[in-house]
Amino acid sequence: MTRAVRPASIQSAVSAAYRAAGGLECCSADLGVSISTLSYGTEVTDQRPGGLGVNYLDRLGRIEPL
């Protein structure tokens, strides 16, 4: 399940990257973090307007398929 995100927001970009890499479940397994942690990174919140999810995109982009 994915969160509703604002179009053209950092959260929508992070969410799109997760979908392109196979979804939250696949990304969670590849990155070694929980699904809820990744999902939380796409939440739109005033406390964390940039989102947490960008912290994982570099590592996700460096993974090479076996």
CHARMM internal coordinates of N, CA and C (Angstrom, degrees):
IC EDIT
DIST 1 N 1 CA 1.4519
DIST 1 CA 1 C 1.5309
ANGL 1 N 1 CA 1 C 108.81
DIST 1 C 2 N 1.2999
ANGL 1 CA 1 C 2 N 116.47
DIHE 1 N 1 CA 1 C 2 N 137.69
DIST 2 N 2 CA 1.4549
ANGL 1 C 2 N 2 CA 120.32
DIHE 1 CA 1 C 2 N 2 CA 179.43
DIST 2 CA 2 C 1.5184
ANGL 2 N 2 CA 2 C 109.86
DIHE 1 C 2 N 2 CA 2 C -113.76
DIST 2 C 3 N 1.2984
ANGL 2 CA 2 C 3 N 116.04
DIHE 2 N 2 CA 2 C 3 N 154.42
DIST 3 N 3 CA 1.4565
ANGL 2 C 3 N 3 CA 122.03
DIHE 2 CA 2 C 3 N 3 CA 178.20
DIST 3 CA 3 C 1.5207
ANGL 3 N 3 CA 3 C 109.68
DIHE 2 C 3 N 3 CA 3 C -81.03
DIST 3 C 4 N 1.3168
ANGL 3 CA 3 C 4 N 115.50
DIHE 3 N 3 CA 3 C 4 N 153.88
DIST 4 N 4 CA 1.4629
ANGL 3 C 4 N 4 CA 120.22
DIHE 3 CA 3 C 4 N 4 CA 171.56
DIST 4 CA 4 C 1.5258
ANGL 4 N 4 CA 4 C 106.73
DIHE 3 C 4 N 4 CA 4 C -74.66
DIST 4 C 5 N 1.3165
ANGL 4 CA 4 C 5 N 116.48
DIHE 4 N 4 CA 4 C 5 N 132.18
DIST 5 N 5 CA 1.4608
ANGL 4 C 5 N 5 CA 120.84
DIHE 4 CA 4 C 5 N 5 CA -179.55
DIST 5 CA 5 C 1.5186
ANGL 5 N 5 CA 5 C 109.80
DIHE 4 C 5 N 5 CA 5 C -128.76
DIST 5 C 6 N 1.3399
ANGL 5 CA 5 C 6 N 115.52
DIHE 5 N 5 CA 5 C 6 N 155.49
DIST 6 N 6 CA 1.4609
ANGL 5 C 6 N 6 CA 119.50
DIHE 5 CA 5 C 6 N 6 CA 176.78
DIST 6 CA 6 C 1.5197
ANGL 6 N 6 CA 6 C 109.58
DIHE 5 C 6 N 6 CA 6 C -72.42
DIST 6 C 7 N 1.3183
ANGL 6 CA 6 C 7 N 118.01
DIHE 6 N 6 CA 6 C 7 N 135.31
DIST 7 N 7 CA 1.4621
ANGL 6 C 7 N 7 CA 120.28
DIHE 6 CA 6 C 7 N 7 CA 175.80
DIST 7 CA 7 C 1.5293
ANGL 7 N 7 CA 7 C 110.81
DIHE 6 C 7 N 7 CA 7 C -58.34
DIST 7 C 8 N 1.3106
ANGL 7 CA 7 C 8 N 116.41
DIHE 7 N 7 CA 7 C 8 N 144.52
DIST 8 N 8 CA 1.4688
ANGL 7 C 8 N 8 CA 124.12
DIHE 7 CA 7 C 8 N 8 CA 177.22
DIST 8 CA 8 C 1.5287
ANGL 8 N 8 CA 8 C 113.39
DIHE 7 C 8 N 8 CA 8 C 64.09
DIST 8 C 9 N 1.3344
ANGL 8 CA 8 C 9 N 117.41
DIHE 8 N 8 CA 8 C 9 N 20.03
DIST 9 N 9 CA 1.4586
ANGL 8 C 9 N 9 CA 121.13
DIHE 8 CA 8 C 9 N 9 CA 176.48
DIST 9 CA 9 C 1.5258
ANGL 9 N 9 CA 9 C 109.06
DIHE 8 C 9 N 9 CA 9 C -97.69
DIST 9 C 10 N 1.3225
ANGL 9 CA 9 C 10 N 116.65
DIHE 9 N 9 CA 9 C 10 N 164.45
DIST 10 N 10 CA 1.4630
ANGL 9 C 10 N 10 CA 119.61
DIHE 9 CA 9 C 10 N 10 CA 176.14
DIST 10 CA 10 C 1.5260
ANGL 10 N 10 CA 10 C 109.64
DIHE 9 C 10 N 10 CA 10 C -61.69
DIST 10 C 11 N 1.3285
ANGL 10 CA 10 C 11 N 117.03
DIHE 10 N 10 CA 10 C 11 N -34.64
DIST 11 N 11 CA 1.4571
ANGL 10 C 11 N 11 CA 120.18
DIHE 10 CA 10 C 11 N 11 CA 179.02
DIST 11 CA 11 C 1.5278
ANGL 11 N 11 CA 11 C 111.25
DIHE 10 C 11 N 11 CA 11 C -64.13
DIST 11 C 12 N 1.3333
ANGL 11 CA 11 C 12 N 117.56
DIHE 11 N 11 CA 11 C 12 N -37.23
DIST 12 N 12 CA 1.4714
ANGL 11 C 12 N 12 CA 119.26
DIHE 11 CA 11 C 12 N 12 CA 179.10
DIST 12 CA 12 C 1.5242
ANGL 12 N 12 CA 12 C 110.18
DIHE 11 C 12 N 12 CA 12 C -69.72
DIST 12 C 13 N 1.3319
ANGL 12 CA 12 C 13 N 117.85
DIHE 12 N 12 CA 12 C 13 N -34.46
DIST 13 N 13 CA 1.4700
ANGL 12 C 13 N 13 CA 120.72
DIHE 12 CA 12 C 13 N 13 CA 177.61
DIST 13 CA 13 C 1.5233
ANGL 13 N 13 CA 13 C 110.87
DIHE 12 C 13 N 13 CA 13 C -67.25
DIST 13 C 14 N 1.3290
ANGL 13 CA 13 C 14 N 116.80
DIHE 13 N 13 CA 13 C 14 N -42.86
DIST 14 N 14 CA 1.4595
ANGL 13 C 14 N 14 CA 120.54
DIHE 13 CA 13 C 14 N 14 CA 177.85
DIST 14 CA 14 C 1.5203
ANGL 14 N 14 CA 14 C 110.17
DIHE 13 C 14 N 14 CA 14 C -63.54
DIST 14 C 15 N 1.3205
ANGL 14 CA 14 C 15 N 117.00
DIHE 14 N 14 CA 14 C 15 N -44.17
DIST 15 N 15 CA 1.4582
ANGL 14 C 15 N 15 CA 121.31
DIHE 14 CA 14 C 15 N 15 CA 178.93
DIST 15 CA 15 C 1.5296
ANGL 15 N 15 CA 15 C 111.16
DIHE 14 C 15 N 15 CA 15 C -61.09
DIST 15 C 16 N 1.3199
ANGL 15 CA 15 C 16 N 117.53
DIHE 15 N 15 CA 15 C 16 N -41.98
DIST 16 N 16 CA 1.4696
ANGL 15 C 16 N 16 CA 121.50
DIHE 15 CA 15 C 16 N 16 CA 178.52
DIST 16 CA 16 C 1.5281
ANGL 16 N 16 CA 16 C 110.86
DIHE 15 C 16 N 16 CA 16 C -64.28
DIST 16 C 17 N 1.3302
ANGL 16 CA 16 C 17 N 117.01
DIHE 16 N 16 CA 16 C 17 N -38.38
DIST 17 N 17 CA 1.4685
ANGL 16 C 17 N 17 CA 120.21
DIHE 16 CA 16 C 17 N 17 CA 178.10
DIST 17 CA 17 C 1.5219
ANGL 17 N 17 CA 17 C 110.86
DIHE 16 C 17 N 17 CA 17 C -64.60
DIST 17 C 18 N 1.3180
ANGL 17 CA 17 C 18 N 117.15
DIHE 17 N 17 CA 17 C 18 N -41.40
DIST 18 N 18 CA 1.4639
ANGL 17 C 18 N 18 CA 120.32
DIHE 17 CA 17 C 18 N 18 CA 177.65
DIST 18 CA 18 C 1.5292
ANGL 18 N 18 CA 18 C 110.61
DIHE 17 C 18 N 18 CA 18 C -63.03
DIST 18 C 19 N 1.3340
ANGL 18 CA 18 C 19 N 117.03
DIHE 18 N 18 CA 18 C 19 N -42.86
DIST 19 N 19 CA 1.4685
ANGL 18 C 19 N 19 CA 120.05
DIHE 18 CA 18 C 19 N 19 CA 178.65
DIST 19 CA 19 C 1.5267
ANGL 19 N 19 CA 19 C 110.52
DIHE 18 C 19 N 19 CA 19 C -62.84
DIST 19 C 20 N 1.3178
ANGL 19 CA 19 C 20 N 117.54
DIHE 19 N 19 CA 19 C 20 N -42.53
DIST 20 N 20 CA 1.4657
ANGL 19 C 20 N 20 CA 121.59
DIHE 19 CA 19 C 20 N 20 CA -178.83
DIST 20 CA 20 C 1.5276
ANGL 20 N 20 CA 20 C 111.85
DIHE 19 C 20 N 20 CA 20 C -64.66
DIST 20 C 21 N 1.3185
ANGL 20 CA 20 C 21 N 116.07
DIHE 20 N 20 CA 20 C 21 N -27.35
DIST 21 N 21 CA 1.4673
ANGL 20 C 21 N 21 CA 120.29
DIHE 20 CA 20 C 21 N 21 CA -179.88
DIST 21 CA 21 C 1.5245
ANGL 21 N 21 CA 21 C 112.56
DIHE 20 C 21 N 21 CA 21 C -91.99
DIST 21 C 22 N 1.3230
ANGL 21 CA 21 C 22 N 117.14
DIHE 21 N 21 CA 21 C 22 N 9.05
DIST 22 N 22 CA 1.4608
ANGL 21 C 22 N 22 CA 120.52
DIHE 21 CA 21 C 22 N 22 CA 175.13
DIST 22 CA 22 C 1.5112
ANGL 22 N 22 CA 22 C 115.36
DIHE 21 C 22 N 22 CA 22 C 111.21
DIST 22 C 23 N 1.3123
ANGL 22 CA 22 C 23 N 117.88
DIHE 22 N 22 CA 22 C 23 N 2.11
DIST 23 N 23 CA 1.4612
ANGL 22 C 23 N 23 CA 121.01
DIHE 22 CA 22 C 23 N 23 CA 178.40
DIST 23 CA 23 C 1.5148
ANGL 23 N 23 CA 23 C 112.17
DIHE 22 C 23 N 23 CA 23 C 100.80
DIST 23 C 24 N 1.3181
ANGL 23 CA 23 C 24 N 115.14
DIHE 23 N 23 CA 23 C 24 N 169.70
DIST 24 N 24 CA 1.4678
ANGL 23 C 24 N 24 CA 121.08
DIHE 23 CA 23 C 24 N 24 CA -177.24
DIST 24 CA 24 C 1.5182
ANGL 24 N 24 CA 24 C 112.82
DIHE 23 C 24 N 24 CA 24 C -58.54
DIST 24 C 25 N 1.3362
ANGL 24 CA 24 C 25 N 117.02
DIHE 24 N 24 CA 24 C 25 N -40.18
DIST 25 N 25 CA 1.4585
ANGL 24 C 25 N 25 CA 120.01
DIHE 24 CA 24 C 25 N 25 CA -177.24
DIST 25 CA 25 C 1.5249
ANGL 25 N 25 CA 25 C 111.07
DIHE 24 C 25 N 25 CA 25 C -63.16
DIST 25 C 26 N 1.3276
ANGL 25 CA 25 C 26 N 116.90
DIHE 25 N 25 CA 25 C 26 N -46.75
DIST 26 N 26 CA 1.4682
ANGL 25 C 26 N 26 CA 120.88
DIHE 25 CA 25 C 26 N 26 CA 179.10
DIST 26 CA 26 C 1.5166
ANGL 26 N 26 CA 26 C 111.32
DIHE 25 C 26 N 26 CA 26 C -64.90
DIST 26 C 27 N 1.3212
ANGL 26 CA 26 C 27 N 116.84
DIHE 26 N 26 CA 26 C 27 N -44.20
DIST 27 N 27 CA 1.4629
ANGL 26 C 27 N 27 CA 120.49
DIHE 26 CA 26 C 27 N 27 CA 179.82
DIST 27 CA 27 C 1.5190
ANGL 27 N 27 CA 27 C 110.83
DIHE 26 C 27 N 27 CA 27 C -63.85
DIST 27 C 28 N 1.3114
ANGL 27 CA 27 C 28 N 116.74
DIHE 27 N 27 CA 27 C 28 N -39.12
DIST 28 N 28 CA 1.4530
ANGL 27 C 28 N 28 CA 121.44
DIHE 27 CA 27 C 28 N 28 CA 178.78
DIST 28 CA 28 C 1.5251
ANGL 28 N 28 CA 28 C 110.41
DIHE 27 C 28 N 28 CA 28 C -59.50
DIST 28 C 29 N 1.3120
ANGL 28 CA 28 C 29 N 116.50
DIHE 28 N 28 CA 28 C 29 N -46.41
DIST 29 N 29 CA 1.4663
ANGL 28 C 29 N 29 CA 120.71
DIHE 28 CA 28 C 29 N 29 CA 179.65
DIST 29 CA 29 C 1.5267
ANGL 29 N 29 CA 29 C 110.84
DIHE 28 C 29 N 29 CA 29 C -65.76
DIST 29 C 30 N 1.3249
ANGL 29 CA 29 C 30 N 117.18
DIHE 29 N 29 CA 29 C 30 N -42.95
DIST 30 N 30 CA 1.4668
ANGL 29 C 30 N 30 CA 121.17
DIHE 29 CA 29 C 30 N 30 CA -178.23
DIST 30 CA 30 C 1.5205
ANGL 30 N 30 CA 30 C 112.50
DIHE 29 C 30 N 30 CA 30 C -65.90
DIST 30 C 31 N 1.3352
ANGL 30 CA 30 C 31 N 116.57
DIHE 30 N 30 CA 30 C 31 N -38.18
DIST 31 N 31 CA 1.4570
ANGL 30 C 31 N 31 CA 121.45
DIHE 30 CA 30 C 31 N 31 CA -175.65
DIST 31 CA 31 C 1.5260
ANGL 31 N 31 CA 31 C 113.57
DIHE 30 C 31 N 31 CA 31 C -89.37
DIST 31 C 32 N 1.3270
ANGL 31 CA 31 C 32 N 115.76
DIHE 31 N 31 CA 31 C 32 N -17.80
DIST 32 N 32 CA 1.4583
ANGL 31 C 32 N 32 CA 119.43
DIHE 31 CA 31 C 32 N 32 CA -178.47
DIST 32 CA 32 C 1.5173
ANGL 32 N 32 CA 32 C 113.94
DIHE 31 C 32 N 32 CA 32 C 74.83
DIST 32 C 33 N 1.3265
ANGL 32 CA 32 C 33 N 116.37
DIHE 32 N 32 CA 32 C 33 N 30.56
DIST 33 N 33 CA 1.4606
ANGL 32 C 33 N 33 CA 121.01
DIHE 32 CA 32 C 33 N 33 CA 175.41
DIST 33 CA 33 C 1.5268
ANGL 33 N 33 CA 33 C 108.28
DIHE 32 C 33 N 33 CA 33 C -126.92
DIST 33 C 34 N 1.3047
ANGL 33 CA 33 C 34 N 116.28
DIHE 33 N 33 CA 33 C 34 N 162.10
DIST 34 N 34 CA 1.4623
ANGL 33 C 34 N 34 CA 119.44
DIHE 33 CA 33 C 34 N 34 CA -176.22
DIST 34 CA 34 C 1.5310
ANGL 34 N 34 CA 34 C 112.18
DIHE 33 C 34 N 34 CA 34 C -71.91
DIST 34 C 35 N 1.3094
ANGL 34 CA 34 C 35 N 114.95
DIHE 34 N 34 CA 34 C 35 N 155.48
DIST 35 N 35 CA 1.4634
ANGL 34 C 35 N 35 CA 121.41
DIHE 34 CA 34 C 35 N 35 CA 176.00
DIST 35 CA 35 C 1.5224
ANGL 35 N 35 CA 35 C 109.72
DIHE 34 C 35 N 35 CA 35 C -60.20
DIST 35 C 36 N 1.3302
ANGL 35 CA 35 C 36 N 116.87
DIHE 35 N 35 CA 35 C 36 N -40.83
DIST 36 N 36 CA 1.4650
ANGL 35 C 36 N 36 CA 119.51
DIHE 35 CA 35 C 36 N 36 CA -178.87
DIST 36 CA 36 C 1.5259
ANGL 36 N 36 CA 36 C 111.70
DIHE 35 C 36 N 36 CA 36 C -64.67
DIST 36 C 37 N 1.3269
ANGL 36 CA 36 C 37 N 117.95
DIHE 36 N 36 CA 36 C 37 N -34.15
DIST 37 N 37 CA 1.4601
ANGL 36 C 37 N 37 CA 120.75
DIHE 36 CA 36 C 37 N 37 CA 176.83
DIST 37 CA 37 C 1.5206
ANGL 37 N 37 CA 37 C 110.52
DIHE 36 C 37 N 37 CA 37 C -64.58
DIST 37 C 38 N 1.3207
ANGL 37 CA 37 C 38 N 117.30
DIHE 37 N 37 CA 37 C 38 N -44.57
DIST 38 N 38 CA 1.4613
ANGL 37 C 38 N 38 CA 120.10
DIHE 37 CA 37 C 38 N 38 CA 178.50
DIST 38 CA 38 C 1.5191
ANGL 38 N 38 CA 38 C 111.65
DIHE 37 C 38 N 38 CA 38 C -66.03
DIST 38 C 39 N 1.3157
ANGL 38 CA 38 C 39 N 116.78
DIHE 38 N 38 CA 38 C 39 N -41.34
DIST 39 N 39 CA 1.4525
ANGL 38 C 39 N 39 CA 120.84
DIHE 38 CA 38 C 39 N 39 CA 178.92
DIST 39 CA 39 C 1.5235
ANGL 39 N 39 CA 39 C 110.97
DIHE 38 C 39 N 39 CA 39 C -63.74
DIST 39 C 40 N 1.3207
ANGL 39 CA 39 C 40 N 116.68
DIHE 39 N 39 CA 39 C 40 N -40.54
DIST 40 N 40 CA 1.4607
ANGL 39 C 40 N 40 CA 122.00
DIHE 39 CA 39 C 40 N 40 CA 178.55
DIST 40 CA 40 C 1.5264
ANGL 40 N 40 CA 40 C 110.91
DIHE 39 C 40 N 40 CA 40 C -59.34
DIST 40 C 41 N 1.3121
ANGL 40 CA 40 C 41 N 116.44
DIHE 40 N 40 CA 40 C 41 N -32.47
DIST 41 N 41 CA 1.4543
ANGL 40 C 41 N 41 CA 120.99
DIHE 40 CA 40 C 41 N 41 CA 179.16
DIST 41 CA 41 C 1.5105
ANGL 41 N 41 CA 41 C 114.46
DIHE 40 C 41 N 41 CA 41 C -67.19
DIST 41 C 42 N 1.3126
ANGL 41 CA 41 C 42 N 117.76
DIHE 41 N 41 CA 41 C 42 N -16.29
DIST 42 N 42 CA 1.4605
ANGL 41 C 42 N 42 CA 120.52
DIHE 41 CA 41 C 42 N 42 CA 178.36
DIST 42 CA 42 C 1.5232
ANGL 42 N 42 CA 42 C 111.99
DIHE 41 C 42 N 42 CA 42 C -101.51
DIST 42 C 43 N 1.3305
ANGL 42 CA 42 C 43 N 116.71
DIHE 42 N 42 CA 42 C 43 N 1.78
DIST 43 N 43 CA 1.4699
ANGL 42 C 43 N 43 CA 120.78
DIHE 42 CA 42 C 43 N 43 CA 179.56
DIST 43 CA 43 C 1.5274
ANGL 43 N 43 CA 43 C 110.23
DIHE 42 C 43 N 43 CA 43 C -71.92
DIST 43 C 44 N 1.2972
ANGL 43 CA 43 C 44 N 116.08
DIHE 43 N 43 CA 43 C 44 N 135.27
DIST 44 N 44 CA 1.4587
ANGL 43 C 44 N 44 CA 121.22
DIHE 43 CA 43 C 44 N 44 CA 174.25
DIST 44 CA 44 C 1.5245
ANGL 44 N 44 CA 44 C 107.49
DIHE 43 C 44 N 44 CA 44 C -85.22
DIST 44 C 45 N 1.3237
ANGL 44 CA 44 C 45 N 116.82
DIHE 44 N 44 CA 44 C 45 N 119.82
DIST 45 N 45 CA 1.4485
ANGL 44 C 45 N 45 CA 121.23
DIHE 44 CA 44 C 45 N 45 CA -178.39
DIST 45 CA 45 C 1.5191
ANGL 45 N 45 CA 45 C 110.21
DIHE 44 C 45 N 45 CA 45 C -146.74
DIST 45 C 46 N 1.3013
ANGL 45 CA 45 C 46 N 116.54
DIHE 45 N 45 CA 45 C 46 N 147.48
DIST 46 N 46 CA 1.4620
ANGL 45 C 46 N 46 CA 120.66
DIHE 45 CA 45 C 46 N 46 CA 177.72
DIST 46 CA 46 C 1.5249
ANGL 46 N 46 CA 46 C 111.64
DIHE 45 C 46 N 46 CA 46 C -73.69
DIST 46 C 47 N 1.3194
ANGL 46 CA 46 C 47 N 117.50
DIHE 46 N 46 CA 46 C 47 N -24.07
DIST 47 N 47 CA 1.4561
ANGL 46 C 47 N 47 CA 120.97
DIHE 46 CA 46 C 47 N 47 CA 179.77
DIST 47 CA 47 C 1.5291
ANGL 47 N 47 CA 47 C 111.36
DIHE 46 C 47 N 47 CA 47 C -72.03
DIST 47 C 48 N 1.3197
ANGL 47 CA 47 C 48 N 117.05
DIHE 47 N 47 CA 47 C 48 N -27.50
DIST 48 N 48 CA 1.4541
ANGL 47 C 48 N 48 CA 122.45
DIHE 47 CA 47 C 48 N 48 CA -175.92
DIST 48 CA 48 C 1.5220
ANGL 48 N 48 CA 48 C 108.67
DIHE 47 C 48 N 48 CA 48 C -141.52
DIST 48 C 49 N 1.3383
ANGL 48 CA 48 C 49 N 117.78
DIHE 48 N 48 CA 48 C 49 N 64.98
DIST 49 N 49 CA 1.4602
ANGL 48 C 49 N 49 CA 120.21
DIHE 48 CA 48 C 49 N 49 CA -170.83
DIST 49 CA 49 C 1.5259
ANGL 49 N 49 CA 49 C 115.09
DIHE 48 C 49 N 49 CA 49 C -60.03
DIST 49 C 50 N 1.3248
ANGL 49 CA 49 C 50 N 118.52
DIHE 49 N 49 CA 49 C 50 N -24.74
DIST 50 N 50 CA 1.4625
ANGL 49 C 50 N 50 CA 120.50
DIHE 49 CA 49 C 50 N 50 CA 179.13
DIST 50 CA 50 C 1.5079
ANGL 50 N 50 CA 50 C 113.58
DIHE 49 C 50 N 50 CA 50 C -84.12
DIST 50 C 51 N 1.3124
ANGL 50 CA 50 C 51 N 117.47
DIHE 50 N 50 CA 50 C 51 N -12.87
DIST 51 N 51 CA 1.4524
ANGL 50 C 51 N 51 CA 121.03
DIHE 50 CA 50 C 51 N 51 CA -178.84
DIST 51 CA 51 C 1.5167
ANGL 51 N 51 CA 51 C 111.95
DIHE 50 C 51 N 51 CA 51 C 81.37
DIST 51 C 52 N 1.2947
ANGL 51 CA 51 C 52 N 116.98
DIHE 51 N 51 CA 51 C 52 N 153.66
DIST 52 N 52 CA 1.4503
ANGL 51 C 52 N 52 CA 123.74
DIHE 51 CA 51 C 52 N 52 CA 178.30
DIST 52 CA 52 C 1.5181
ANGL 52 N 52 CA 52 C 110.62
DIHE 51 C 52 N 52 CA 52 C -90.82
DIST 52 C 53 N 1.3156
ANGL 52 CA 52 C 53 N 117.76
DIHE 52 N 52 CA 52 C 53 N -24.52
DIST 53 N 53 CA 1.4523
ANGL 52 C 53 N 53 CA 122.33
DIHE 52 CA 52 C 53 N 53 CA -171.36
DIST 53 CA 53 C 1.5112
ANGL 53 N 53 CA 53 C 115.63
DIHE 52 C 53 N 53 CA 53 C -59.03
DIST 53 C 54 N 1.3100
ANGL 53 CA 53 C 54 N 118.37
DIHE 53 N 53 CA 53 C 54 N -25.53
DIST 54 N 54 CA 1.4604
ANGL 53 C 54 N 54 CA 120.41
DIHE 53 CA 53 C 54 N 54 CA -179.31
DIST 54 CA 54 C 1.5223
ANGL 54 N 54 CA 54 C 111.74
DIHE 53 C 54 N 54 CA 54 C -63.90
DIST 54 C 55 N 1.3207
ANGL 54 CA 54 C 55 N 117.76
DIHE 54 N 54 CA 54 C 55 N -22.31
DIST 55 N 55 CA 1.4568
ANGL 54 C 55 N 55 CA 120.87
DIHE 54 CA 54 C 55 N 55 CA 179.30
DIST 55 CA 55 C 1.5256
ANGL 55 N 55 CA 55 C 112.16
DIHE 54 C 55 N 55 CA 55 C -62.47
DIST 55 C 56 N 1.3141
ANGL 55 CA 55 C 56 N 118.11
DIHE 55 N 55 CA 55 C 56 N -24.99
DIST 56 N 56 CA 1.4557
ANGL 55 C 56 N 56 CA 121.62
DIHE 55 CA 55 C 56 N 56 CA -176.41
DIST 56 CA 56 C 1.5238
ANGL 56 N 56 CA 56 C 113.78
DIHE 55 C 56 N 56 CA 56 C -98.88
DIST 56 C 57 N 1.3291
ANGL 56 CA 56 C 57 N 118.05
DIHE 56 N 56 CA 56 C 57 N -11.51
DIST 57 N 57 CA 1.4655
ANGL 56 C 57 N 57 CA 119.84
DIHE 56 CA 56 C 57 N 57 CA -173.80
DIST 57 CA 57 C 1.5212
ANGL 57 N 57 CA 57 C 112.80
DIHE 56 C 57 N 57 CA 57 C -66.44
DIST 57 C 58 N 1.3264
ANGL 57 CA 57 C 58 N 118.69
DIHE 57 N 57 CA 57 C 58 N -37.12
DIST 58 N 58 CA 1.4598
ANGL 57 C 58 N 58 CA 120.36
DIHE 57 CA 57 C 58 N 58 CA 178.64
DIST 58 CA 58 C 1.5192
ANGL 58 N 58 CA 58 C 110.42
DIHE 57 C 58 N 58 CA 58 C -62.18
DIST 58 C 59 N 1.3235
ANGL 58 CA 58 C 59 N 116.69
DIHE 58 N 58 CA 58 C 59 N -48.05
DIST 59 N 59 CA 1.4657
ANGL 58 C 59 N 59 CA 120.33
DIHE 58 CA 58 C 59 N 59 CA 179.27
DIST 59 CA 59 C 1.5204
ANGL 59 N 59 CA 59 C 110.81
DIHE 58 C 59 N 59 CA 59 C -63.31
DIST 59 C 60 N 1.3229
ANGL 59 CA 59 C 60 N 116.90
DIHE 59 N 59 CA 59 C 60 N -41.71
DIST 60 N 60 CA 1.4653
ANGL 59 C 60 N 60 CA 120.82
DIHE 59 CA 59 C 60 N 60 CA 179.33
DIST 60 CA 60 C 1.5337
ANGL 60 N 60 CA 60 C 110.18
DIHE 59 C 60 N 60 CA 60 C -61.42
DIST 60 C 61 N 1.3328
ANGL 60 CA 60 C 61 N 116.84
DIHE 60 N 60 CA 60 C 61 N -40.70
DIST 61 N 61 CA 1.4589
ANGL 60 C 61 N 61 CA 120.28
DIHE 60 CA 60 C 61 N 61 CA -179.68
DIST 61 CA 61 C 1.5117
ANGL 61 N 61 CA 61 C 114.60
DIHE 60 C 61 N 61 CA 61 C -70.04
DIST 61 C 62 N 1.3178
ANGL 61 CA 61 C 62 N 117.77
DIHE 61 N 61 CA 61 C 62 N -18.13
DIST 62 N 62 CA 1.4697
ANGL 61 C 62 N 62 CA 121.61
DIHE 61 CA 61 C 62 N 62 CA -179.75
DIST 62 CA 62 C 1.5240
ANGL 62 N 62 CA 62 C 113.35
DIHE 61 C 62 N 62 CA 62 C -90.25
DIST 62 C 63 N 1.3227
ANGL 62 CA 62 C 63 N 117.19
DIHE 62 N 62 CA 62 C 63 N -9.11
DIST 63 N 63 CA 1.4621
ANGL 62 C 63 N 63 CA 120.20
DIHE 62 CA 62 C 63 N 63 CA -179.05
DIST 63 CA 63 C 1.5153
ANGL 63 N 63 CA 63 C 109.21
DIHE 62 C 63 N 63 CA 63 C -72.43
DIST 63 C 64 N 1.3209
ANGL 63 CA 63 C 64 N 116.02
DIHE 63 N 63 CA 63 C 64 N 129.78
DIST 64 N 64 CA 1.4551
ANGL 63 C 64 N 64 CA 121.12
DIHE 63 CA 63 C 64 N 64 CA 178.35
DIST 64 CA 64 C 1.5229
ANGL 64 N 64 CA 64 C 108.68
DIHE 63 C 64 N 64 CA 64 C -106.94
DIST 64 C 65 N 1.3321
ANGL 64 CA 64 C 65 N 116.68
DIHE 64 N 64 CA 64 C 65 N 132.45
DIST 65 N 65 CA 1.4688
ANGL 64 C 65 N 65 CA 119.17
DIHE 64 CA 64 C 65 N 65 CA 178.70
DIST 65 CA 65 C 1.5259
ANGL 65 N 65 CA 65 C 111.44
DIHE 64 C 65 N 65 CA 65 C -59.35
DIST 65 C 66 N 1.3060
ANGL 65 CA 65 C 66 N 115.87
DIHE 65 N 65 CA 65 C 66 N 145.26
DIST 66 N 66 CA 1.4682
ANGL 65 C 66 N 66 CA 120.65
DIHE 65 CA 65 C 66 N 66 CA 178.08
DIST 66 CA 66 C 1.5107
ANGL 66 N 66 CA 66 C 111.04
DIHE 65 C 66 N 66 CA 66 C -78.02
END
COOR INIT
IC SEED 1 N 1 CA 1 C
IC BUILD
